[in-house]
Amino acid sequence: MNGLLILVPIALFLGGLGLAAFLWSLKNGQYDDLDGAAQRILFDEDDERREASK
């Protein structure tokens, strides 16, 4: 029973810390462009550079 007196506050603190980190990432725009990275990987930047140098 004494272990619960230590573990419950630690669990609540870590949960609050995770929630704070998630809210911070929302505030700083981490989830604004979800499709951009998925589309950027499909296009090769080297092709665009070669065409520009012609």
C-alpha positions as CSV (number, residue, x, y, z in Angstrom):
1,M,0.0,0.0,0.0
2,N,2.9,2.4,0.7
3,G,4.1,1.9,-2.8
4,L,0.9,3.3,-4.2
5,L,1.5,6.5,-2.2
6,I,4.7,7.0,-4.2
7,L,3.6,5.6,-7.6
8,V,0.3,7.4,-8.1
9,P,1.8,10.9,-7.8
10,I,4.7,9.9,-10.1
11,A,2.2,8.6,-12.7
12,L,0.1,11.7,-12.5
13,F,3.2,13.9,-12.8
14,L,4.4,12.0,-15.9
15,G,1.0,12.1,-17.5
16,G,0.8,15.8,-16.9
17,L,4.3,16.2,-18.4
18,G,3.2,14.2,-21.5
19,L,0.1,16.3,-21.9
20,A,2.1,19.5,-21.5
21,A,4.5,18.3,-24.2
22,F,1.7,17.5,-26.5
23,L,0.0,20.9,-26.0
24,W,3.3,22.6,-26.6
25,S,3.8,20.8,-29.9
26,L,0.3,21.8,-31.0
27,K,1.0,25.4,-30.1
28,N,4.2,25.4,-32.1
29,G,2.6,24.0,-35.3
30,Q,4.1,20.5,-35.3
31,Y,0.9,19.1,-36.8
32,D,0.0,21.8,-39.3
33,D,1.3,20.2,-42.5
34,L,0.7,16.4,-42.3
35,D,0.8,15.8,-46.0
36,G,3.8,17.9,-46.9
37,A,6.5,15.4,-45.8
38,A,4.7,12.5,-47.4
39,Q,4.6,14.4,-50.7
40,R,8.1,15.8,-50.5
41,I,9.6,12.3,-50.4
42,L,8.1,11.5,-53.8
43,F,9.8,14.3,-55.7
44,D,13.5,14.4,-56.5
45,E,15.1,17.8,-56.0
46,D,18.0,16.9,-58.3
47,D,15.7,16.7,-61.3
48,E,14.5,20.3,-60.7
49,R,18.1,21.5,-60.4
50,R,19.1,19.8,-63.6
51,E,16.2,21.4,-65.5
52,A,17.0,24.8,-64.0
53,S,20.6,24.6,-65.2
54,K,19.7,23.8,-68.8
